[in-house]
Amino acid sequence: TADEAAKAVEESDNVNGMRFDMTLLQFSQEFNKGMSADETASMMDIRKWQMNGKPETDENGVQVQYWYYEAGDISFTATVEVQSDKLMNVGCGTTMSHFMGMTNNQNNSDAVLDQAAQMAAAVCGLPADKTKTVRDIFYRTTTGSDDTYWYQGFVFSLSKKTDDEDNKNNMMLFRVFPVTEKLKDEWKLK
C-alpha cells in the first residue's frame, strides 16, 4: 500500500530527492527473510558485498558509494549515500545470454525475475503477496516499449549495457528506487 511505501523511504538531498530508509545490512537481512527454506543457498552474506570504486558525488553534491554482490550468474548492485549510509537504489542483473538460457530444464529468466522481485519487495517494504506483482512489472520491462514503470511510489526499471566485442556479455540490470513526485511527473512515469 502507499502507507507501506511511505515508511520505506525518506526525503534526501540526492539527485532523486528520496532514498530508502534502509542500510545495506538491513536490506540484506530483509532479502533473506523472504527466502523460503529450500532457497537458503540464495541467501545474502553481508560479508560478500564489495565496494565498486571510490565514492562519487551526484549532481546535487551528495557523496555515493556503489556496491556489488556476486551470486553466481546473478549479481546485485546498490548505491549508498556515504553520509547517511542509506540506500538510493538496488539492482539485480545478469548477462542477456544467461537470462535467455536454461538451466536444468528451467528458464533462467524465471530465477532472475524472482530474485529481482525479492530484492524489490525487501527494500520497498512490500508484503510477500506483492512479490508476484513486482515480478510481473520487471517482466514487462523486458517485453514492452517501456523499460520504466511507477508502482506504489517506486520506479522499477531495466537498464541494458551492450558489449560491442562479445554480445554474450551484454548486461541487463533490474533496478528499483524512490523519486519525488516532481521527478515522477517530469519523467512522465506511469
Disulfide bonds with the S-S distance in Angstrom:
none
